Amino acid sequence: MNILDKYIIKKFLAAFFFSVVILVTVICVIDFTEKNDDFIQHNLPMSKIIFGYYIYLFPYFANLLSPITIFIAVVFVTAQLAARTEIVAILASGVSFRRLMLPYAMGGAVVGLLIFGLIGWVLPIGNKSRVAFERSYIKLPYRFQGRNVHIKIGPRSYVYMESYDNLSNIGFHFALETVDSTILKRRLTADAINWDSTKQVWHLSPQLVRTFRGAQDETLQTVPARDTTLNLFPKDFASTYKLAETMTLPELNAYIKTKIERGADDTQLYLSEKYERYAYPFSIVILTLIGVTLSARKSRAGVGGQIALGFVLAFVFIIFVMLSRNLAQVGSMSPLVAAWVPSTVFSVIGLALYRFVPK
């Protein structure tokens, strides 16, 4: 790294972190004014609001707005260099435009790696507290609304409940079925099943057990009330509000594996979150390089016009991310493809813009 590289990286990263602090602070102030009534209603002290919520919300917004802030930083720094004809002097000294983009790519890679670490491990830990705070003081109490619930809890075991009350942790009209291939071997039914939080087990009301050994061979047995353990827990019926955001990457992978084994119908949501965490840092580098190509020339609109253009492109990128995410969640597109579509599209846009930059 030469003096020029250090000069550009230093200005770029300083502008990026400054943009993050300013923009996220403004958004947090706006968020506070919107939620202040909820805070007053629960009589929350300011210390709890700041250190129990906004200390975790700030990095969440910083990550969410990173496409915008990275664009602002790149465009601001590069447009200033172009306005002072520093880029012309750099290119005239024999430095190629591709070489000029190297320090930006290095700075974008640093930010991308930082974001990958944040969204993979650090942010989910903070999101656990943030989401818990929102559930307690901002959102309405959660009630499980599922009816006729079927869950696979083992290779051959399936659970059925007509309904479940998550406030008292009681399931009604419970059935546990053992299926060998497509043949029902055993079926246990009970009027109710409730969770014993002290023993950490399920308590079954008196049960009726049917065992099938063939088309005409069936035995019937009555079993008194008892405690039992199942690969089923009250958290399986708890609120899934922003659940994916509260999981570290290893936790998310384990949860997806469990979802697939149980044949859940919302696996796409968590697969989309997983693949986005890998694609997001790469998109930061792409947006950085696009910002350089857009602002490397003097513009009649000045630095402000170029920053405005950067805002527009960053918002277009976020819209692409949201659209592809929704398509993945409804099953119209593979989560893996959906996660990489925005970066792929903007890579093509970046290559097209690169062709028209004076070199």
Helices and strands as residue ranges (DSSP letters): H 3-41, H 46-49, I 50-54, H 55-64, H 66-83, H 86-92, H 97-117, I 118-122, H 123-137, E 147-152, E 157-165, E 170-180, E 183-196, E 201-204, E 207-212, E 218-223, E 226-228, G 234-237, G 244-246, H 249-262, H 267-295, H 302-329, H 335-355
